[in-house]
């Protein structure tokens, strides 16, 4: 099991600065984290770590390789329960992420249902949520199949944080050979699910892990909040059974990514995972 790093270490800094910091901390692996289509105004003055999905893949590959980093996944976290709109990250961006991954020789693209931003989405029934989530991913899954890319669904939303509901989305979507799960240990716990039980339920489908631990103070939010971008504490210092997840998936999953904030916390988390046998 290899441990990589989320490519957002310091705000208002370009991607190369993020990759330099990841290299300095001793990591060999990193993902493509924040991204967008088209151009970025802040990017013109080197104040944005977001990668354009319209970039030349050769430039992206060189940026990571020059820092001795292997790209392990492309993150395409979306808002898939809300109505489609040009200003909302969704199906189009996921498909561009799949094309970028293919061009980079990266196996996995990670997405999710995400935070509901509209009253329309919040009013959907369980059945409607599952259908909407799956329908938005039909074309991305079809493209991923054609390009040999694996599309992984992450617990990061009211649907995906549930073992039963996520299973129903996978069944409704189909494409079982190239659609799977990215287990997020913190998100699943925060959404009210036991990450170890989710690991067991989808052991044959989980292709990647995002590591987060959660403090005991967040217990009151369980089942009420669905997903967080980064953990604030070191892996192994909170209430999530990280060791239990490793026991289930340690021999099954090759690449994993730390999603915790701050260099000191990242290094401490990396060292803890090494004690559990990670690289």
Secondary structure by P-SEA (a helix, b strand, c coil): cbbbbcccccccccaaaaaaaaaaaccccccccccccccccccccccccbbbccccaaaaaaaaaaacccccbbbbccccccccccccccaaaaaaaaaaaaaacccbbbcccccccccccccccaaaaaaaaaaacaaaaaaaaaacbbbbbcccccccccaaaaaaaaaaacccccbbbbccaaaaaaacccaaaaaaaccccccbbbbbbbccccccccccccccccccccccccccaaaaaaaaccccccbbbbbcccaaaaaaaaaaaaaaccc
